[in-house]
Amino acid sequence: MTDLQAQLEIEFAALSQHNLEDLQQSTASKQLLLEQLAESSAQREQLMTQCGYSATPDGMAQWFAALPEDVRPASETLWQRLQQALEQIQRLNLRNEQVLRRSSRNNDQLLALLRGQNQRHTLYDASGGKGQLSAQNRLGKA
């Protein structure tokens, strides 16, 4: 989990600096870590099923309740730390997604400017409705 968090930070830096090489390396590393996380999660689900519990939050609560008293607090604490790490990873990933979308939108706007396209002269608007009439007239004339 710590390695995945670090990779998300590296990915953020690469996205912010528009560093394609670092982004490609980070993506490859992140993919491997996500595969390991998925494998670990599948193993946990399989073990829970073998022990007669579901891999849901209710199943985990039942499993914790069945643990001996001397082991239960430490196990619950470790589980909470894992859940917090997953939430942090989710926030970091969402942040990176937002940076990527913003960068993509900016690139699309720059390309449109270079192509001489005017945003007011679009055939369809963002909701799929009819855009500016002037764009439709040009298309009809063509």
Residue, then its C-alpha position, 0 to 999 in steps of 0.5 A: m500500500t505504501d508503494l502504491q501511494a508513492q507511485l501515485e505521488i510520482e504519477f502526480a508529479a509526472l502529470s503536473q510536469h507533463n513528463l511523459e517518460d516518468l508517467q509511462q514508468s509510473t503507470a507500469s509500476k502502478q499496474l504491477l502494484l494494482e495486480q498484486l493488490a487484486e491478488s491479495s484481495a482475492q486471497r483474502e476473500q478465498l480465506m474468508t470463504q474457507c473459514g465460513y465468512s463472507a468478504t463483506p464488512d458484515g463478514m469481517a465484523q463476524w470474523f473479528a467477533a470470533l477471534p480470541e480476545d487477546v488478538r481481536p484489538a490488534s487485528e481490528t486496528l490493522w484492518q482499520r489502518l488498511q481501510q484508511a490506506l485504501e481511502q488515501i489511495q482512492r483520494l490520490n487516484l481521484r486527484n490524479e484523474q482530475v489533473l489528467r482530465r484538466s490537462s486533456r481539456n486544456n490540450d483539446q482547447l489548444l489544438a482547437l485554437l491551432r486548427g482555427q476552430n472557434q468554440r462558438h461555431t460548434l455544431y452540437d453543444a456539450s449536452g448534445g443539443k444543437g449548437q450555434l446556428s452559424a456552424q449548422n449553416r456552414l455545414g448545410k452550405a458544404 
